[in-house]
Amino acid sequence: MRSFASRITEIAPTTIMTQPLVSIVILNWNGRKFLEQFMPSVQASTYANKHIAVIDNASSDDSVAFLQAHYPNVQIVHNSGNHGFAKGYNEGLRFVKGDYFILLNSDVEVTPGWIEPVIALMESDPTIGACQPKFRQYHQRELFEYAGAAGGMLDYLGYPLARGRIFDLCEVDQGQYDDAIPIFWAGGAALFIRAAVYFELEGFDEYFFAHQEEIDLCWRLQLAGYQVYVCPQSVVYHVGGGTLPKGNARKVFLNFRNNLIMMAKNMPVGEALWKIPYRFLLDTVSAFKSLLEGQGRYFTAVFKAHVAFLNWWLFKQKQSVFPVSRKKKLQGYILKSVVWRHFVNGKKTFAEIIGDK
């Protein structure tokens, strides 16, 4: 396989006349503070053929007025309500043009040349449907960030992890994951995706509302025959928790419910029939552990998520978007248990988790 650097060299002479149109699309809900803080870095992006759009989920603050006053060239798409991440993007992207979309959280600081290496990589291989940059923490900039770190993976029981992040433990970035490789899922805080692929797959599953919808989309994308990549030559800094802070009961509920729905939709039936009950057991252990630690809201949220999943399974499946195929090979799928290796064996880094020892 050709190196990533050689691919970049082949595409370097590209001019704005032949560059694909890249639309940076920020979903906003009452995010005036973040727009004011981070829009200058977005505007300073050096990629020439770019378009910036903000999809507003019916904000009640002065976000829209601020954009109109200070960034008149930014396209504003007005959604009729707060549709969450999934439906918010699905509704708004219908009005945004581009060969590529970058779905960018409002609480992300980008670096000037963050777009070029990702687009060069994707242009070099038409099977790459989605890609992410490297995520670092905004406040502790040497650390990987939870939302995707250096590339999202999935273990065989459906638990998400990332190169540089295991559960809530984030590693120091020492260049240990600087290779551009296929991954399972790309972080939704700065998700590059071909516009045609997004619409081909019917976008995000709106039933999810928010949380893990990007993993579901990337799973369906792979099952449709595309690849997902990470391009660590691009770096962004993510605040995280801008809408729902860490530990929020609603966030816990959505993460547990959506993860189970995602498994039921995308796994072969034979796998889902034993893995989902097993996950119920593991989730219950986690819930009781949190209860003993005094986290009653976490405990309640997990059991509400289980009830909501069963309700979806029995009555709501038609409201979700299912994969077009379940037969394609998955990359970034780890045939190990991250729960066992982390909590029982004491493995703390991604390299330790996937190692054979």
N, C-alpha and C positions, 0 to 999 in steps of 0.2 A: 504494500500500500504506500502511496506517495505521502511524504511528510506534509504536515499542515503548512509549514513554511514554504514548501514548493508550490502548494496550491495558491498561497497568497501572492507569490511572485508572478504566477501566470495571470492573475487578475489585476495586478497593480496599475497597468496603463489605462484602466477604465476611466472615462470622463463622465461628467455630469449628464452628458447627452445620452450615454448608454447605461448609466447606473440605474438599477431598479429603484422605483419609488418606495421609500421606507416611511411609513406613518407611525410616529410615536403617539400612542393613545393612552391618555391618563384617565382613569375612572375616579371621579371625585364625589364625595359626599361630605359636606361641611368641612372641607379641608383647606380653608383659606390659609391657615398657618403654614402648612406644608407647601402649598403652591407658591406662596411668597418666598419661602426658604429655598426651594429646590428648582423652581422653574428657570432661574438663571443658568444653572448647570445644564439643563436640557437644551435651552436656547444656544448654549455654547458648543453643542455637539458639532464636530467638524465634518461629518458626512454631508455632502453637498445636496443631494437630491432627497431632502427630508421634508416631511410635513408633520406639524404638531396639532393634535386635536385633544380636547378634553370632553369626556362624556360626563355630564352632570346628572347625578341621581336625585334630582329635585332637592338640592341643598336648601337649608333654611338660613344659612349664614350669608355673607356677602362674597362668596367665592366667585360667582359669575360676574358680579359688578367689578370685582378686583381684576379679573382677567380682561374684561372689556376695556377697562381704563388703562391697564399697563401692558397688555399683550394683545393688541387688536388683530394681529395676524394669526392668532391661534384660533382654529375652528372650535366652536362650542356646539355640542350636540345635547339637547335637552331631553332627558327621559322624564316620563310622566310621574314617576315615583321612585322611592328607594328600592330598586330591584335587586340589591345585593350585587356581588361580584359577577356571578354567572349570567343572570338575565340582563344585568346592567350592560355588560359588554355585548351580549348577543343583540340587544336592542340597538345600542349605539353604533356598533361597527357596520351596520347596514348603510350608514350615511357617511362612512369614511372610505376614501379611495387609497389604494396602495398595492404594490406587489407583495410587500411584507408588512405585517403589523408588529409593532413592539408594544406589548401590553405592559405598561409601566405604572407601578404604584406611585402615588403622590409623595410618599415618604422615602424616596430613593434619590440619592445624589449620584449623578453619573459623571464619568470622566470624559474629557474632550474627544478622544478617539475610540470610544467604547463601541460604536456601531460598525466601523469598517472591518475589523477582523471577523466578526460574526457573519456579516453578509458575504464576505469573501469565502468563508468556509461553506456556507449554505449554497452559494452560487457554484461552487466547485463540485457539488454532488446533489442532483435534483431529488434524490431519495431522502435527503434531510428535510423533514417537514417542520421541525421545531428545534430551537436551540436556546441555551441560556448563557449569560456571562458568569463570571465568578462573583459570588456574593460575600462581601465582608460587612461586619457590623459598623454602623455609623459612629457609635460612641466608643467602641473599643476596636479601632481600625485594623489591628493586627489579627483579630479573630475572624474566623468564618462566621457567616450569619445563618440562622436557623432555616430561613425560607428556601434554601437551595444549595448553600455552601458552594462546593465545586462539582455539583452534579447529583441529581436525585436518583436513588435506587429503591428497590422494593424487595423485601425478603419473602420467603415462600408462604408466610402466613399473612401477608398483606400489610406488614408494618413498613411505613416509609422511613428511609434513612438517607444520608447524603455523604459524599466524600467530604470529610471535615466536620460532620455533625452526626452524633448518635443520640437519639432522643433529645434531651435538653443540653447535652454536653457538646460544646463547640471547641474545635482545636485552633491552635495558633497556625496561621498560614505561613509556612516556611518553604513554599514552592513544591511541596510533596505531591500535589495534585494538579500540576500545571500542564498536563497533557490533554489535548482535545480528543475526547473519546465518546462513543455511544453511551447513553445513559438510559434509565427507565423513564424519568420524568424531569421536566424543566420547571424551575420555580416560577410561580405566577407573578412575582413582584417585578420581573423584567423578562417576560416571555417573548422571544422572537418566534414568529410563525408565518408561514406562507399564507397569504390571504385566501388563495384558492383552496388550500387544504382546510383552513378553518371552516369555510362555508361547506365544503364537501362533507365534513364530519358533523355538520349542524351545530358547530360551536360547543360551548359549555352545556352541561346538563343543568338546566335551570332549577330542577328540583333540589339541587345541592345548596342553592342560595349563595353560600360562601364556604371555603375550606375544602381542600382536596379535589376541587373541580379541575384543577390543572393536571393532577395525577390521573384522574379519570380520562381527561382529553388525551393526554399523552399515551395512555394505555390503548385507547381506541385508535389513536394515530398509528401506533406500532402494529396493531392487529390489521389495519388497513394496508400495511406494507411499507410504511414510511419509517424513518429513523429519527431519534431524538438525540441531540448532541449537547455537550458542554464545550464552551470556548473560553478557557481561562485567560486568554490573552486580552479579554475584555473584563474590566473590573468595575463593579458598582458598589455603593455603600447604602445599606438598608437600615432604617430606624427600626422597623418591625413593631407590630402591635398598635399601629396607628388608628385602627378602627375598633377592634376588639382586643383589649390588652390580654397578655398571657395570664392564664388561670381563670379568665372569665367563664362563668358557667355556660353561657350561650356558645362560646367558642369550644368548650369541652364537648358539649352536646353535638354540635355540628361535626366536629372531627370524628367522633366515635360513630355517629349515625352514617355519615357519608362514606367512611372507610368500609363499613359493612355493605352498603349499597353498591359501592364500586366493585367489591369482590364478587357480589352476587351477579352483577351485570357482565363482568368481563372474564371471569374464570370459567373454564369448562365446568359443566354441571357436576360431573363426578368429583371434581376438586372442591367446589363450593359447598357441596352437601356435607362434607366432613370438616372442612376448614372453618366454616362460619360457626358451627356449634363449638368448636375448639376455641375460637376467638371469643365467643360469649363467656367461656370459662375463664380465659386469661383476663378479659376485661373485668369480670367480676372480682377476681383476685386483686386487680389494680384498684378497683373501687373500694373494697374493704380495707386495703392498705391505706388509702387516702383517708378513709373514715377514722381509722386508728390514729392518724396523724392530725386529726381535727379539721379535715377538709370536707365538711358535710355537703357543701354545694357540688363539689367534684363527684362525690359518691352518688348524689341524686341525679346529676346530669348524665352519668354513665347509664343508669337504669332507664332514664327517660329516653336516651338514645336507642337502647335495645327495644323498647316498646315502639318507638317511632319506626325503627327498621322493620319490625314485624308488621306494622301497619302498612308500610310501603310494599313489603313482600306480598301481603294478602290483597291489597286494594289499590295501590298507587303506581304499579310498575309502568303502566301505559304513559305516565307523565315523564318518564325518563328517556334518554337517548341511549340506545344500545349499540354495541359494535357491529360493524358490517361483517366481520369474520372473527372467529376465535382460533384460527389455525396458523397464524403467522408466528414466526420465531420472535421471542421477546429478548431484548438486550437490557442489561442492567437489572436482571432478575436474579436474585441471590438465593441459591438453594441451601440456605442456612437460617437458623432462628436468631435474629438479632436480640430478642428478649433473653434467650438462654445464654448467649455468649456475653451479653452486657451485664445482666443482673445476677447470673449464676457464676459464670466464669470470670467476671470482672474485667472484660475487655472494654477499653475506653476509647479507642480510635477506630476509624474506618478500616485502616490497614490491618489492625488486630482482629476486627470482626470477620473480615473475609479471608484471613490467613488460615492455613491448615493446622497450625499448632494450637 
